[in-house]
Every structure is written in C-alpha cells, then in structure tokens.
Amino acid sequence: MSEFENNERIDKLKAVAGNDWWVDPVNADFIHLSSLQKVSVREKSEFQEIEIIELGSFGQCLILDQKIQSSERDEHAYHESLVHPVLLSHAVGPKRVFIGGGGEGATSREVLKHKSVEECIMVDIDGKCVDVCQTHLKDHHRGAFENPRHKLIIEDAKKILEESADGYYDVIILDLADPVDGGPCYQLYTDSFYQMCKSKLASGGILVTQSGPCGILSYLDVFTPIFVTVRSVFPQHTYPYVSNVPSFMDDYGFTVALKDVEPTFIPKYTSIQDVDERIDERIEGGSSSLKYYDGETHQRMFHVIKPIRDAIATENRIITKDNYVFMPSDVDQMKKSSK
C-alpha cells in the first residue's frame, strides 16, 4: 500500500468518525481515536500546522502537523522526565540553562523550579506557535514566560547557540520536534550539531535531547541512531532513558550526555536516596512540586529494557549532514520499522 492509498484510508476513517472524534494515525497499522470536545485554534505558521484541541482522554492538547505534542493530563510525565534528571545530575546546580524548542513553556516551567538557575534562555523558531501556547495553554507554562530569570528568543536554536560564547551553559536541553523530513528540526540531530553544543557547555555541563518514540515496536525509528550519534560526540558518559507518555501512544526516549563529570553525578548510577535528597534541596517546594519524578521513578527510567540495550549495541547509524535519519512517513517504512 502506498502512502497516498493509506492517506485515503485515513481520510475515509475520519469521514466515518465525523467531527466528534480526533483521528491519530500512530503508524500504518495502528490508529488511535479520542473524543474531540473542542477546537480552540487551527492555524498555520511558516513552519507547521498548529492546533489547540480538547480531547476527552487528555484535556487541552497542542497538535503540530496533526501529531500530538503535549496534553494537559500527562505533559508533566514528559517535561519532568526531560528536565529534572539532568539538572539534578549537575554537581552544584546549574546557573545557565539553554532550551532549544519548548514552545509550550512547560520545559521552562520545570527548569525555573530549580533554585540555582539564574538564567533560562528558551529559543524557539516558531513565534506563532509560542504565541498560541502562551494564550491557550496557561496550565502548561504557568507564568514561566513572565519569570524575570526567563528569556524568550524567537530564532533558530542552532544560530543562537553558534553565537553564544564557548563554555557558557551549564545545561543544554533540546526539546525539539521529531526529525521529520522537511520539518524545522531535523538538522539539530546531527553529530556536527552535538559537537557544537558540546563546545558551548561549561566543564561539568550536561546535554539532554528528546530522542523520539522508544517503545518495543518503535525504538529503531530514530531513538537508537540519535543515541549513538550523541555518544559519538560524548564517548565517555552518554546514557539512554525512557518514560511513558500515554498521549504519545508509546514510551518516549531521551539521551543525556555529560562533559567532564564526576562519577558520583552520573544519572544512571544515582541512588533513590540521592535523587530524593537533591529534589528537596534544590527544587522550590521539594517533592510536593513534582507530579511524576522522584528517586524511584528515576531508577525505572534509566533501566532500559533488553531489546533496546541490544539494539544500541549493534546500531551503526551516525546522523550527519550527509546522512539524516527521519521519522518514518512512508507506510512501507513504518511497516518495516515495526517488525
């Protein structure tokens, strides 16, 4: 079946479902339906289609190019997983944090919970998307954009990083859209980009990137090549971890890499007690300010299942400017990746 034929099939399903259902084609053989309560925004920027919708299962949701990016009911699982293992692994608590992407402001919200943070710079290329999120997703950002420690820049994250002084940032967080062919972010998953990021980290600095779907049927799509690409730049201390995000219909993967770090602060080997103590010491409100993440959750996230560990051991795709890896879009590719 061609992609065109599959799109026709999806369109027919949407017609049958009517206006009361949101249709999410997870892959060629799996389509998720959720009751559609309300459409608040349906716009198009120069980069992507933007929707804010309310789903019965997940509440207010940000949809970009017809794919769910975050939902009111479970966004904390993604954003707390992206931010806190990294910031708490910094030896003394980071002062300067760079966020690439992060349009909803929820990543900034979590970063700003850390007492040590003096400067949080968020760079997103799509100003229209950020404006929509500021207006319609207030429960996501909760005033983060107005925090005096927060600086929003509408620009290409790569450009702003290139213009930054070497060694300036304690933490770099890449909260980017998945690497889609023709999308706004696929060039920010290459070895040369990660090498540039490394030069912008201070000694003891840490990089984390969201690394795409990481379920039992999806980890080969982009997760394993993203991981080994980061590891090629940070060969000593690069670690995978995984979190469950129900609205994504899959587990989601992350890659963390550490520059010149002390062994006691390697996230994979941090104990439950150490994590819980650091939460209470470093985060405003301590554990009561977090919905998802704590010491036990940390342990679960960094104990990756055997098939993924085996796949990492044999993965040889390094993402370069001459050899991009994209999320599957063609139906045959999706079927191949799910075998």
C-alpha positions in Angstrom: 0.0 0.0 0.0 1.3 3.4 -1.0 1.4 6.4 1.4 -1.3 8.0 -0.9 -3.5 5.0 -0.5 -3.1 4.9 3.2 -3.9 8.6 3.5 -7.1 7.9 1.5 -7.9 5.2 4.0 -7.3 7.6 6.9 -9.5 10.3 5.3 -12.3 7.7 4.9 -12.0 6.8 8.6 -12.1 10.5 9.5 -15.3 10.9 7.5 -16.9 7.9 9.2 -15.7 9.2 12.6 -17.1 12.6 12.0 -16.4 15.8 13.9 -16.8 14.1 17.3 -13.5 12.2 17.1 -9.9 13.0 16.6 -8.0 10.5 14.5 -4.3 9.9 15.2 -2.6 7.5 12.8 0.2 6.2 15.0 1.6 4.0 12.3 0.3 2.2 9.2 -1.5 -0.5 11.3 -2.5 1.4 14.4 -4.9 4.4 14.5 -6.0 6.0 17.8 -9.3 7.7 18.2 -10.1 10.1 21.0 -13.3 12.0 21.5 -13.0 15.6 20.3 -14.5 18.0 22.8 -13.4 21.4 21.3 -11.2 23.0 18.8 -9.8 26.3 20.1 -7.1 27.1 17.5 -6.4 25.9 14.0 -3.7 27.9 12.3 -0.7 27.5 10.1 2.7 29.2 10.6 5.5 29.2 8.0 6.8 26.1 9.7 3.9 23.9 10.6 0.2 23.5 11.2 -0.8 24.4 14.8 -3.9 23.2 16.6 -5.1 23.5 20.2 -7.8 21.0 20.8 -9.5 19.4 23.8 -9.7 15.6 23.9 -11.9 13.6 26.2 -9.0 11.5 27.4 -6.2 14.1 27.6 -7.7 17.6 28.0 -6.2 20.6 26.3 -3.6 19.4 23.7 -1.0 21.0 21.4 -1.1 19.4 18.0 1.6 20.2 15.4 1.3 18.9 11.9 -1.5 16.6 13.1 0.7 14.9 15.8 0.1 15.4 19.5 3.0 17.2 21.2 1.7 17.5 24.7 -1.5 17.1 26.7 -2.9 18.7 29.8 -3.3 15.3 31.5 0.2 13.9 31.0 2.6 16.6 29.9 4.2 16.5 33.3 5.4 13.0 32.6 7.3 14.2 29.6 8.6 17.6 30.8 9.6 16.4 34.3 11.5 13.5 32.7 13.2 15.8 30.2 14.4 18.3 32.8 14.9 17.0 36.3 17.2 14.0 35.9 19.6 16.3 34.0 19.5 19.4 36.3 19.8 17.3 39.4 22.8 15.5 38.0 24.7 18.8 37.8 27.4 18.7 40.5 26.5 22.1 42.2 23.2 23.0 40.5 23.2 24.8 37.1 23.0 28.5 36.8 22.7 29.0 33.0 20.3 26.7 31.1 19.6 26.8 27.3 16.3 25.3 25.9 16.1 24.6 22.2 12.4 24.4 21.3 9.9 24.1 24.1 7.1 26.2 22.6 4.5 25.5 25.3 6.7 26.9 28.1 6.4 23.7 30.2 10.1 22.9 29.9 10.9 26.4 31.1 8.4 25.9 33.9 10.3 22.9 35.2 13.7 24.4 34.8 12.7 27.5 36.8 11.7 25.3 39.8 15.4 24.9 40.4 16.8 27.4 43.0 20.2 27.5 41.4 19.0 28.7 37.9 19.8 32.3 37.3 19.2 32.4 33.5 16.9 30.2 31.4 17.2 31.0 27.7 14.4 29.4 25.5 14.9 29.6 21.8 12.0 28.5 19.5 11.9 29.1 15.8 8.1 29.4 15.6 6.8 32.6 17.1 3.2 31.9 16.1 3.3 28.6 17.9 4.7 30.2 21.1 2.1 33.0 21.0 -0.7 30.4 20.6 0.7 28.4 23.6 1.1 31.5 25.8 -2.6 32.4 25.2 -4.3 29.0 25.2 -2.0 26.7 27.3 -1.6 28.7 30.5 -1.7 25.5 32.6 1.3 24.3 30.7 3.6 27.3 31.2 2.0 28.7 34.4 3.6 32.1 34.0 7.1 30.9 33.1 7.3 33.4 30.3 6.9 36.3 32.8 9.6 35.0 35.2 12.5 37.5 35.3 15.0 34.7 35.0 13.5 33.6 31.7 14.4 34.9 28.3 12.5 34.0 25.2 14.1 34.3 21.8 12.3 33.6 18.5 15.0 32.3 16.3 16.8 29.2 15.0 18.2 27.5 18.1 21.3 26.5 16.1 22.0 30.1 15.2 21.7 31.3 18.8 23.9 28.6 20.1 26.6 29.3 17.5 26.6 32.9 18.6 26.9 32.0 22.3 30.3 32.0 24.0 32.1 28.7 24.4 31.6 27.2 27.8 28.6 29.5 28.6 25.9 27.0 29.5 25.7 24.5 32.4 22.9 22.6 30.8 21.5 22.4 27.2 18.0 20.9 26.8 16.9 20.1 23.3 13.1 19.9 23.4 12.7 19.6 19.7 10.1 18.3 17.3 10.9 14.8 16.0 13.3 14.7 13.0 10.8 14.8 10.1 11.9 15.2 6.5 11.2 18.8 5.6 10.4 19.7 9.2 12.0 22.5 11.2 14.3 20.4 13.4 15.9 17.5 11.6 19.2 19.3 11.2 19.5 19.6 15.0 20.1 15.8 15.4 23.5 15.6 13.6 26.9 14.8 15.0 28.2 18.3 14.0 25.3 20.0 15.9 26.0 18.0 19.0 29.7 18.8 18.7 28.9 22.5 18.6 26.6 22.0 21.7 29.5 20.4 23.5 31.7 23.4 22.9 29.0 25.6 24.5 28.9 23.6 27.7 30.9 24.6 30.7 33.1 22.0 32.4 30.8 19.6 34.1 28.0 20.6 31.7 25.2 18.3 30.6 23.2 17.9 27.4 19.8 16.2 27.0 17.8 15.7 23.9 14.4 14.1 23.5 15.1 11.2 21.2 11.7 10.1 19.8 9.5 7.0 20.3 11.1 4.3 22.3 8.5 1.5 22.6 9.0 -2.1 21.9 8.0 -1.6 18.2 9.5 1.9 17.6 12.9 2.2 19.1 14.7 1.6 15.8 13.0 4.5 14.1 15.1 7.3 15.4 15.9 6.6 19.1 18.9 4.3 18.6 20.6 6.4 15.9 20.1 9.6 17.9 21.7 7.9 20.9 24.7 6.6 19.1 25.2 9.9 17.4 25.3 11.8 20.7 27.6 9.1 22.1 30.0 9.6 19.2 30.5 13.2 20.5 30.4 12.4 24.2 32.0 8.9 24.2 32.6 8.6 28.0 29.3 9.5 29.5 26.2 9.1 27.4 23.1 7.3 28.7 19.6 6.4 27.4 16.5 6.7 29.5 12.8 6.1 28.8 9.5 7.5 30.1 5.9 6.6 29.5 3.7 9.3 27.9 0.2 7.9 27.3 -0.9 10.7 24.9 2.0 9.8 22.6 0.7 6.2 22.4 4.2 5.0 23.2 7.2 5.1 25.5 9.4 8.1 24.8 13.2 8.1 24.8 15.8 10.6 26.0 19.6 10.8 25.7 21.7 12.5 28.3 25.4 13.3 27.8 27.9 14.7 30.4 31.0 16.7 29.8 33.9 16.2 32.3 31.6 15.0 35.0 32.3 13.5 38.4 31.3 9.8 38.6 29.0 10.4 41.6 26.8 12.6 39.5 26.2 10.2 36.6 22.4 9.9 36.4 22.3 6.1 35.6 24.1 5.4 38.9 22.4 7.9 41.2 20.6 6.2 44.1 16.9 6.7 45.0 18.0 8.4 48.2 20.4 10.8 46.5 17.7 11.8 44.0 15.1 12.4 46.7 17.5 14.4 48.8 18.5 16.6 45.8 14.9 17.2 44.9 14.2 18.6 48.4 17.5 20.5 48.5 17.4 22.1 45.0 13.8 22.4 43.9 11.4 25.0 45.2 8.7 23.1 47.1 10.7 19.9 47.0 8.9 16.7 46.1 5.5 18.2 46.5 6.1 20.4 43.4 6.5 17.3 41.2 3.8 15.1 39.9 5.8 12.3 38.2 9.5 12.4 39.0 11.2 11.1 42.2 14.0 8.7 43.1 12.1 5.5 42.4 10.9 6.9 39.0 14.4 7.9 38.2 15.6 4.3 38.7 12.8 3.0 36.4 13.6 5.5 33.7 17.3 4.6 33.5 16.8 0.8 33.5 16.2 0.3 29.8 14.7 -2.9 28.5 16.9 -5.6 27.0 15.8 -5.2 23.3 16.8 -1.5 23.4 20.1 -2.3 25.0 20.8 -4.9 22.4 19.8 -2.6 19.6 22.1 0.2 20.9 25.0 -2.3 21.0 24.6 -3.0 17.3 23.4 0.4 16.0 25.8 1.9 13.5 23.8 4.8 12.0 25.5 8.1 12.9 23.4 11.0 11.9 25.4 13.5 9.8 24.6 16.3 7.3 25.1 13.8 4.6 23.1 11.0 6.3 20.0 12.2 8.0 17.6 9.8 9.8 13.9 10.7 9.7 10.8 9.6 11.5 9.1 7.1 9.1 6.4 8.7 7.0 6.0 6.3 4.1 3.7 3.4 5.0 6.2 0.7 3.9 8.9 2.3 6.1 6.5 2.2 9.1 5.7 -1.4 8.5 9.3 -2.3 8.2 10.2 -0.5 11.4 7.5 -2.3 13.4 8.7 -5.8 12.5 
